[in-house]
Amino acid sequence: MTLKINLLILNVWTAILIFASFYVLFNALTFGVYFVVENFTSNASLQVEVSEFLALTITFILLMFNKLLKINIAFELKTDYILLTLIAAIGIRVSLDPIFRFENIINNAELPSLSESNFLLTPSFILGVLSTLILKPIVEEVIFRCIILKGLLVKYSSAIAILISSMLFSIYHMSITNSIPTFLFSIVACLIYVKTQKLTYSILLHVFSNSLWLFLSIYTKEYWNVQGLLDYGIIYWAIVLGAIVLTSTIVLKSFKSS
């Protein structure tokens, strides 16, 4: 199955317009579906997850079957690139850990005391996993890489196009604490897309990154136990520096257009 998109030539303002249209559409769908779903269940968590899942599904269908965009995704995967993408995703998370833990490092705060992970396989959790690991990576990569970045690359240099796409990606996630991590993640995803000319690998990077986030959210206590052992000392910073070097080398040197 091959995925192609009509060539769009975007400037900064049309890129912002596409971004704003997607943002408004997705949120309108989410709220619209939510008001319907709340009539069928009183479970607040399930209401949120069902609404987001259905909104993402509708957005995915609208993107895939839009005659104007003519989007096609080629699921052509190389085994070595899959492995490199996984290593890059792990490297990104480790590299960004000091940003997530900035307050703890600066204030020398004590590590939180947590109980054992209470993992429950509920309908809301399953829907959340499907949204996080499948729908979000595909929808967001199509919007920010396949439409916005690709359109900007026709008019601007790679550096400018990647910068604009990443800024919009960061704004979309609307979180002060995550603004820098999402911006840096987007730069890596953009570089992989530019170097391979395939959306598949940036989607895969997104899937792996979201999987790591999900894994750490389930095994939070174990994560903080490791942090306690490293205690932001020399070994911790050596690991972070090694992750930065390894990830940069993989992204800049290993990925190529086939």
Secondary structure, DSSP 8 states (H G I E B T S, - for coil): -----------HHHHHHHHHHHHHHHHHHHHHHHHHHTTT---HHHHHHHHHHHHHHHHHHHHHT-TTT---------HHHHHHHHHHHHHHHHHHHHHHTHHHHHHT--------------HHHHHHHHIIIIIHHHHHHIIIIIIIIHHHHHHS-HHHHHHHHHHHHHHHT--TTTHHHHHHHHHHHHHHHHHH--HHHHHHHHHHHHHHHHHHHHSHHHHHHHHHHHTTSHHHHHHHHHHHHHHHHIIIII----
